[in-house]
Amino acid sequence: MNIAAIPRSRPAPKARWFVPTGLILLSLVPILAGTFRLTQLAGGQVTPDNARFFDSPLPVLIHIPTVTLYLVLGAFQFVPPLRRGKRGRASWHKVAGRILAPTGLLAALSGLWMAVFYDLPPLDGPLLLVLRLVFGSAMVAFIILGFIAVRRRNYVRHSEWMFRAYAIGIAQGTIVVVTLPWIALVGPVTELSRALLIGASWVLSLAVTEYFIHRRARGPAPEGQTLRDGAAGPELPAIT
């Protein structure tokens, strides 16, 4: 029997939506928090916690909408049927990517600006500031590397870099998954534990990403697909 001739099984239509649905649910955390901030700004409700946003509102007005668009629109890039365009037409993946790359850069750069120039709120210490600068800068670098890769038509490396960039962005939702068990078992967070928990959220999100990248690199190539660098592996969801 010719094993290569056996058609590859495809995920059930409903199963294809598990990943984007989960990502959108994680996205609700930063989206709701951002919506609350924008509502405060619109209503002029100045408090000690948000005074820094009123003093310099432009970065937060850029950050919240771009993060929202990046996380929600990016989640749909993980639906395989949307990644394939009809003949003569650009795929959803390509069209959305032209929006997501600059949107992701704006979200990351505005976040870095706020981390550096806004006064630190309660429980945000120097360690958390350093972590935000490290991971925010990494997100910018990953998006740029992904753009360079796609310009070179290296779609495998492109998908890997963009997957990593999205992992850093979606970690804002992972924070809740990591923090709630800590509060339930240990108690309220301190400046140190808050920094470590948020850092762990970024690390966890990237670790899951690297697992799927590694599994793709070791797996068999999809039917009719050859990776540009010669390595075999199934298609990896990407952002642009």
Residue frames as qw, qx, qy, qz and C-alpha x, y, z in Angstrom:
[[0.000, 0.887, 0.461, 0.000, 0.00, 0.00, 0.00],
 [0.384, 0.436, -0.027, 0.814, 1.24, 3.47, -0.86],
 [0.333, -0.582, -0.531, 0.517, 1.10, 5.28, 2.49],
 [0.137, -0.224, 0.089, 0.961, 1.75, 8.63, 0.82],
 [0.183, -0.268, -0.623, -0.712, -1.47, 8.18, -1.15],
 [0.288, -0.568, -0.748, 0.187, -3.60, 7.96, 1.98],
 [0.019, -0.750, -0.157, -0.642, -5.41, 11.30, 2.40],
 [0.252, 0.078, -0.572, 0.777, -4.42, 13.23, 5.49],
 [0.237, -0.681, -0.690, 0.063, -7.22, 13.62, 8.01],
 [0.077, 0.458, -0.012, 0.885, -8.34, 17.16, 8.62],
 [0.023, 0.146, 0.665, -0.732, -9.76, 18.64, 11.84],
 [0.054, 0.650, 0.756, 0.057, -13.51, 18.73, 12.13],
 [0.114, 0.675, 0.218, 0.695, -14.96, 22.15, 11.25],
 [0.501, -0.828, -0.140, -0.208, -15.89, 22.86, 14.86],
 [0.816, -0.378, -0.023, 0.438, -12.45, 21.79, 16.14],
 [0.522, 0.416, 0.100, 0.738, -10.82, 24.42, 13.94],
 [0.142, -0.775, -0.092, -0.609, -12.39, 27.12, 16.09],
 [0.753, -0.542, -0.308, 0.210, -11.15, 25.84, 19.46],
 [0.601, -0.086, -0.083, 0.790, -7.86, 27.75, 19.31],
 [0.071, 0.407, 0.142, 0.900, -9.23, 31.13, 18.14],
 [0.531, -0.673, -0.367, -0.361, -12.11, 30.86, 20.62],
 [0.745, -0.462, -0.270, 0.398, -9.68, 30.26, 23.47],
 [0.456, 0.086, 0.007, 0.886, -7.48, 33.14, 22.34],
 [0.159, -0.574, -0.265, -0.759, -10.44, 35.51, 22.16],
 [0.662, -0.658, -0.353, -0.066, -11.50, 34.48, 25.67],
 [0.672, -0.289, -0.152, 0.664, -7.99, 35.27, 26.92],
 [0.253, 0.331, 0.179, 0.891, -8.14, 38.57, 25.05],
 [0.317, -0.762, -0.453, -0.337, -11.25, 39.62, 26.97],
 [0.606, -0.578, -0.283, 0.468, -9.14, 40.38, 30.05],
 [0.351, -0.224, 0.098, 0.904, -6.98, 43.17, 28.54],
 [0.011, -0.434, -0.532, -0.727, -9.87, 44.31, 26.31],
 [0.404, -0.756, -0.503, -0.107, -12.25, 44.82, 29.25],
 [0.531, -0.546, -0.154, 0.629, -9.52, 46.51, 31.30],
 [0.290, 0.021, 0.308, 0.906, -8.73, 48.80, 28.37],
 [0.145, -0.605, -0.573, -0.534, -12.38, 49.62, 27.82],
 [0.477, -0.743, -0.407, 0.234, -12.66, 50.58, 31.47],
 [0.451, -0.348, 0.051, 0.820, -9.66, 52.92, 31.10],
 [0.114, 0.261, 0.463, 0.839, -11.12, 54.56, 28.00],
 [0.301, -0.721, -0.577, -0.236, -14.46, 55.02, 29.78],
 [0.492, -0.653, -0.249, 0.518, -12.67, 56.78, 32.63],
 [0.337, -0.135, 0.249, 0.898, -10.85, 59.06, 30.22],
 [0.045, -0.463, -0.576, -0.672, -14.04, 59.89, 28.36],
 [0.415, -0.752, -0.499, -0.118, -15.88, 60.61, 31.60],
 [0.112, 0.725, -0.275, 0.621, -13.09, 62.67, 33.13],
 [0.802, -0.578, -0.078, -0.126, -12.98, 60.50, 36.26],
 [0.374, 0.636, -0.547, 0.396, -9.53, 61.33, 37.63],
 [0.846, -0.531, -0.008, -0.053, -8.24, 59.07, 40.41],
 [0.326, -0.751, 0.555, 0.146, -4.75, 58.50, 41.83],
 [0.729, -0.026, 0.662, 0.171, -4.66, 55.25, 39.85],
 [0.599, 0.543, 0.487, 0.329, -5.35, 56.83, 36.44],
 [0.050, -0.921, -0.010, 0.385, -3.98, 60.37, 36.82],
 [0.384, -0.415, 0.581, 0.586, -0.96, 59.47, 34.68],
 [0.388, 0.398, 0.740, 0.378, -3.26, 58.70, 31.75],
 [0.105, 0.925, 0.359, -0.064, -4.92, 62.12, 31.98],
 [0.286, -0.777, 0.255, 0.499, -1.53, 63.83, 32.11],
 [0.066, 0.457, -0.693, -0.553, -0.50, 62.15, 28.83],
 [0.747, 0.216, 0.463, -0.426, -3.50, 60.46, 27.18],
 [0.579, 0.584, -0.396, -0.408, -2.19, 59.90, 23.63],
 [0.138, 0.368, -0.919, -0.026, -0.12, 56.75, 24.32],
 [0.337, 0.123, 0.861, -0.359, -2.98, 54.98, 26.08],
 [0.604, 0.534, 0.176, -0.564, -5.41, 56.08, 23.37],
 [0.484, 0.540, -0.620, -0.300, -3.10, 54.40, 20.86],
 [0.025, -0.302, 0.939, -0.164, -2.30, 51.36, 22.98],
 [0.507, 0.140, 0.703, -0.479, -5.76, 50.13, 23.91],
 [0.733, 0.505, 0.051, -0.452, -7.39, 50.12, 20.42],
 [0.461, 0.582, -0.650, -0.162, -4.29, 48.62, 18.78],
 [0.159, -0.239, 0.923, -0.258, -3.98, 45.87, 21.40],
 [0.638, 0.262, 0.515, -0.509, -7.67, 45.06, 21.01],
 [0.703, 0.581, -0.192, -0.363, -7.46, 44.82, 17.23],
 [0.248, 0.558, -0.792, -0.013, -4.20, 42.87, 17.33],
 [0.289, -0.147, 0.891, -0.318, -5.46, 40.24, 19.76],
 [0.665, 0.353, 0.474, -0.457, -8.93, 39.72, 18.28],
 [0.657, 0.645, -0.233, -0.314, -8.02, 39.89, 14.61],
 [0.137, 0.565, -0.814, 0.005, -4.87, 37.85, 15.22],
 [0.557, -0.082, 0.760, -0.324, -6.89, 35.03, 16.80],
 [0.790, 0.472, 0.218, -0.325, -8.63, 34.37, 13.47],
 [0.357, 0.692, -0.603, -0.175, -5.24, 33.81, 11.82],
 [0.241, -0.295, 0.913, -0.145, -5.25, 30.42, 13.52],
 [0.743, 0.332, 0.450, -0.367, -8.22, 29.17, 11.46],
 [0.471, -0.149, 0.699, 0.517, -6.75, 27.13, 8.54],
 [0.419, 0.612, 0.625, 0.244, -9.55, 27.79, 6.00],
 [0.048, 0.976, 0.123, -0.173, -9.08, 31.54, 6.40],
 [0.407, -0.629, 0.451, 0.486, -5.41, 31.19, 5.52],
 [0.426, 0.083, 0.738, 0.516, -6.11, 29.97, 1.98],
 [0.309, 0.533, 0.016, -0.787, -7.34, 32.44, -0.64],
 [0.756, 0.486, 0.436, -0.045, -9.15, 31.62, -3.86],
 [0.624, 0.157, 0.375, 0.667, -7.33, 31.87, -7.13],
 [0.213, 0.571, 0.258, 0.750, -6.62, 35.48, -7.98],
 [0.401, -0.812, -0.113, -0.409, -7.59, 36.68, -4.53],
 [0.151, 0.474, -0.664, 0.558, -5.46, 37.41, -1.49],
 [0.541, -0.337, -0.763, 0.105, -6.19, 35.15, 1.47],
 [0.463, -0.844, -0.189, -0.193, -7.66, 36.45, 4.72],
 [0.792, -0.398, -0.029, 0.463, -4.28, 35.67, 6.26],
 [0.522, 0.192, 0.168, 0.814, -2.46, 38.02, 3.90],
 [0.077, -0.715, -0.272, -0.639, -4.99, 40.85, 4.06],
 [0.619, -0.763, -0.177, -0.063, -5.28, 40.70, 7.85],
 [0.785, -0.211, -0.042, 0.581, -1.49, 40.50, 8.16],
 [0.333, 0.461, 0.118, 0.814, -1.09, 43.88, 6.48],
 [0.381, -0.765, -0.110, -0.507, -3.18, 45.30, 9.33],
 [0.837, -0.526, -0.142, 0.053, -1.77, 43.23, 12.15],
 [0.739, 0.097, -0.142, 0.651, 1.94, 43.90, 11.65],
 [0.129, 0.475, -0.099, 0.865, 1.72, 47.72, 12.03],
 [0.602, -0.624, -0.161, -0.472, -0.99, 47.35, 14.66],
 [0.884, -0.324, -0.237, 0.239, 1.21, 45.04, 16.72],
 [0.543, 0.220, -0.164, 0.794, 4.14, 47.44, 16.43],
 [0.180, -0.593, -0.019, -0.785, 1.99, 50.37, 17.59],
 [0.777, -0.550, -0.210, -0.224, 0.67, 48.33, 20.52],
 [0.847, -0.180, -0.212, 0.453, 4.15, 47.27, 21.61],
 [0.403, 0.327, -0.092, 0.850, 5.82, 50.66, 21.11],
 [0.337, -0.641, -0.068, -0.686, 3.07, 52.57, 22.90],
 [0.846, -0.486, -0.220, -0.018, 3.28, 50.06, 25.75],
 [0.729, 0.010, -0.189, 0.658, 7.03, 50.61, 25.97],
 [0.092, 0.529, -0.019, 0.843, 6.52, 54.38, 26.03],
 [0.594, -0.646, -0.131, -0.461, 4.04, 54.11, 28.89],
 [0.885, -0.303, -0.243, 0.256, 6.35, 51.78, 30.82],
 [0.593, 0.141, -0.142, 0.780, 9.23, 54.26, 30.58],
 [0.072, 0.343, -0.003, 0.937, 7.52, 57.64, 30.95],
 [0.570, -0.601, -0.296, -0.476, 4.43, 57.02, 33.10],
 [0.280, -0.528, 0.613, -0.516, 4.81, 57.08, 36.87],
 [0.328, 0.015, -0.944, 0.020, 4.84, 53.58, 38.31],
 [0.632, -0.465, -0.183, -0.593, 1.46, 52.67, 39.84],
 [0.572, -0.492, 0.550, -0.357, 1.19, 50.88, 43.19],
 [0.866, -0.094, 0.490, -0.029, 2.70, 47.36, 43.17],
 [0.775, 0.595, 0.014, 0.213, 4.62, 48.10, 39.97],
 [0.524, -0.746, 0.257, 0.322, 8.28, 48.11, 40.94],
 [0.080, 0.726, -0.558, -0.393, 11.60, 48.24, 39.07],
 [0.375, -0.123, 0.905, 0.159, 11.60, 44.48, 38.39],
 [0.506, 0.579, 0.629, -0.113, 8.25, 44.60, 36.59],
 [0.262, 0.875, -0.123, -0.387, 9.43, 47.64, 34.64],
 [0.123, -0.531, 0.765, 0.344, 12.48, 45.71, 33.44],
 [0.441, 0.177, 0.878, 0.049, 10.33, 42.73, 32.47],
 [0.453, 0.763, 0.374, -0.269, 7.96, 44.95, 30.49],
 [0.156, 0.817, -0.391, -0.394, 10.88, 46.53, 28.65],
 [0.265, -0.314, 0.878, 0.245, 12.39, 43.13, 27.85],
 [0.417, 0.343, 0.841, 0.032, 9.23, 41.45, 26.59],
 [0.353, 0.832, 0.225, -0.363, 7.88, 44.59, 24.90],
 [0.064, 0.722, -0.542, -0.425, 11.15, 45.00, 23.01],
 [0.330, -0.094, 0.920, 0.189, 11.09, 41.30, 22.13],
 [0.484, 0.597, 0.612, -0.186, 7.60, 41.69, 20.64],
 [0.289, 0.860, -0.148, -0.393, 8.82, 44.57, 18.45],
 [0.105, -0.540, 0.774, 0.314, 11.85, 42.52, 17.37],
 [0.457, 0.144, 0.878, 0.026, 9.75, 39.44, 16.57],
 [0.497, 0.740, 0.372, -0.260, 7.36, 41.41, 14.37],
 [0.190, 0.826, -0.392, -0.358, 10.26, 43.01, 12.49],
 [0.238, -0.341, 0.886, 0.205, 11.97, 39.63, 12.04],
 [0.526, 0.387, 0.749, -0.110, 8.69, 38.16, 10.81],
 [0.426, 0.838, 0.073, -0.334, 8.35, 40.96, 8.28],
 [0.022, 0.685, -0.654, -0.319, 11.92, 40.43, 7.07],
 [0.410, -0.072, 0.906, 0.070, 11.29, 36.69, 6.74],
 [0.558, 0.580, 0.571, -0.161, 8.15, 37.11, 4.66],
 [0.303, 0.857, -0.215, -0.357, 9.91, 39.61, 2.39],
 [0.036, -0.512, 0.828, 0.223, 12.47, 36.87, 1.79],
 [0.778, 0.068, -0.388, -0.489, 9.58, 34.44, 1.14],
 [0.301, 0.129, -0.892, 0.311, 10.67, 32.31, 4.07],
 [0.563, -0.439, -0.247, -0.655, 7.15, 31.61, 5.29],
 [0.771, -0.290, -0.541, 0.170, 8.18, 29.07, 7.92],
 [0.429, -0.079, -0.368, 0.821, 10.42, 31.49, 9.80],
 [0.193, -0.332, -0.135, -0.914, 7.84, 34.23, 9.24],
 [0.672, -0.463, -0.429, -0.388, 5.13, 32.21, 10.96],
 [0.705, -0.255, -0.501, 0.433, 7.41, 31.32, 13.86],
 [0.250, 0.064, -0.228, 0.939, 8.40, 34.93, 14.59],
 [0.359, -0.336, -0.189, -0.850, 4.83, 36.19, 14.32],
 [0.727, -0.390, -0.555, -0.104, 3.59, 33.35, 16.50],
 [0.557, -0.185, -0.456, 0.669, 6.08, 34.43, 19.18],
 [0.003, -0.188, 0.041, -0.981, 5.02, 38.07, 18.91],
 [0.569, -0.406, -0.369, -0.613, 1.37, 37.13, 19.35],
 [0.708, -0.298, -0.598, 0.231, 2.28, 34.95, 22.35],
 [0.304, -0.047, -0.359, 0.881, 3.71, 38.01, 24.12],
 [0.280, -0.236, -0.139, -0.920, 0.58, 40.03, 23.36],
 [0.693, -0.347, -0.488, -0.401, -1.89, 37.37, 24.47],
 [0.521, -0.061, -0.679, 0.513, 0.05, 36.87, 27.73],
 [0.184, -0.233, 0.231, -0.927, -1.88, 39.84, 29.12],
 [0.774, -0.226, -0.200, -0.557, -4.80, 37.43, 29.34],
 [0.771, 0.021, -0.607, 0.190, -2.64, 34.60, 30.67],
 [0.072, 0.368, -0.515, 0.771, -1.82, 36.78, 33.67],
 [0.657, -0.289, 0.133, -0.684, -5.27, 36.11, 35.11],
 [0.925, 0.004, -0.359, -0.122, -4.86, 32.34, 34.67],
 [0.612, 0.215, -0.550, 0.526, -1.58, 32.50, 36.58],
 [0.030, -0.361, 0.383, -0.850, -2.54, 35.07, 39.23],
 [0.689, -0.358, -0.110, -0.621, -5.95, 33.80, 40.37],
 [0.882, -0.173, -0.431, 0.086, -4.64, 30.46, 41.73],
 [0.444, 0.214, -0.449, 0.746, -1.88, 32.37, 43.55],
 [0.289, -0.376, 0.168, -0.864, -4.38, 34.69, 45.22],
 [0.824, -0.290, -0.249, -0.418, -6.62, 31.74, 46.14],
 [0.891, -0.102, -0.379, 0.227, -3.78, 29.67, 47.62],
 [0.564, 0.046, -0.303, 0.767, -1.33, 32.27, 48.94],
 [0.141, -0.764, -0.398, 0.488, -3.18, 35.55, 49.28],
 [0.287, 0.945, 0.068, -0.143, -2.89, 39.08, 47.83],
 [0.777, 0.377, -0.019, 0.505, 0.09, 39.80, 45.61],
 [0.405, -0.751, 0.044, 0.520, 3.01, 41.95, 46.65],
 [0.272, 0.842, -0.301, -0.355, 5.26, 44.06, 44.44],
 [0.134, -0.469, 0.847, 0.213, 7.67, 41.14, 44.05],
 [0.464, 0.185, 0.865, -0.051, 5.09, 38.38, 43.56],
 [0.514, 0.740, 0.249, -0.357, 3.15, 40.52, 41.06],
 [0.216, 0.749, -0.520, -0.348, 6.29, 41.03, 38.97],
 [0.216, -0.273, 0.932, 0.104, 7.15, 37.33, 39.11],
 [0.528, 0.392, 0.720, -0.221, 3.60, 36.25, 38.22],
 [0.490, 0.794, 0.012, -0.359, 3.41, 38.61, 35.24],
 [0.076, 0.644, -0.715, -0.261, 6.87, 37.49, 34.13],
 [0.393, -0.038, 0.918, -0.034, 5.76, 33.87, 34.48],
 [0.599, 0.589, 0.421, -0.342, 2.76, 34.62, 32.25],
 [0.397, 0.777, -0.367, -0.321, 5.02, 35.80, 29.44],
 [0.094, -0.450, 0.884, 0.084, 7.36, 32.84, 29.91],
 [0.535, 0.184, 0.795, -0.218, 4.45, 30.36, 29.94],
 [0.603, 0.690, 0.168, -0.362, 2.92, 31.83, 26.81],
 [0.311, 0.732, -0.561, -0.229, 6.25, 31.70, 24.96],
 [0.302, -0.293, 0.906, -0.046, 6.97, 28.19, 26.24],
 [0.656, 0.389, 0.596, -0.250, 3.69, 26.91, 24.77],
 [0.516, 0.790, -0.141, -0.300, 4.57, 28.64, 21.52],
 [0.065, 0.636, -0.758, -0.129, 8.02, 27.07, 21.39],
 [0.545, -0.026, 0.824, -0.151, 6.46, 23.66, 22.04],
 [0.693, 0.580, 0.372, -0.211, 4.28, 23.93, 18.95],
 [0.346, 0.823, -0.400, -0.207, 7.15, 25.32, 16.88],
 [0.199, -0.471, 0.859, 0.020, 9.34, 22.40, 17.96],
 [0.635, 0.200, 0.724, -0.182, 6.58, 19.88, 17.27],
 [0.618, 0.737, 0.061, -0.268, 6.08, 21.36, 13.80],
 [0.164, 0.757, -0.610, -0.166, 9.80, 21.12, 13.05],
 [0.265, -0.289, 0.919, -0.038, 9.87, 17.43, 13.96],
 [0.664, 0.332, 0.569, -0.352, 6.60, 16.43, 12.31],
 [0.502, 0.227, 0.680, 0.484, 5.94, 15.27, 8.75],
 [0.065, 0.198, -0.216, -0.954, 5.32, 17.91, 6.10],
 [0.593, 0.434, 0.430, -0.525, 1.72, 18.36, 4.97],
 [0.660, 0.338, 0.611, 0.278, 0.81, 16.83, 1.62],
 [0.443, 0.738, 0.297, 0.413, 2.17, 18.97, -1.18],
 [0.164, -0.974, 0.092, -0.129, 4.06, 21.32, 1.16],
 [0.803, 0.085, -0.213, 0.551, 7.83, 21.67, 1.40],
 [0.357, -0.879, -0.096, 0.302, 9.39, 24.01, 3.89],
 [0.407, 0.893, -0.172, 0.090, 11.74, 26.58, 2.44],
 [0.163, -0.765, 0.614, -0.108, 14.66, 25.70, 4.70],
 [0.497, 0.296, -0.808, -0.111, 14.40, 22.01, 3.87],
 [0.127, -0.052, 0.860, -0.492, 12.96, 20.90, 7.21],
 [0.337, -0.341, -0.756, -0.445, 9.69, 19.03, 7.23],
 [0.023, -0.236, -0.687, 0.687, 6.73, 19.91, 9.39],
 [0.076, 0.685, 0.715, 0.117, 3.03, 20.73, 9.43],
 [0.098, 0.640, 0.164, 0.744, 1.77, 24.23, 8.89],
 [0.330, -0.336, -0.547, 0.692, 2.06, 26.48, 11.92],
 [0.021, 0.897, 0.438, 0.056, -0.54, 29.20, 12.53],
 [0.452, 0.006, -0.014, 0.892, 0.88, 32.65, 12.00],
 [0.006, 0.695, 0.392, -0.603, -0.16, 36.27, 12.36],
 [0.318, 0.744, -0.140, -0.571, 0.76, 37.80, 9.02]]
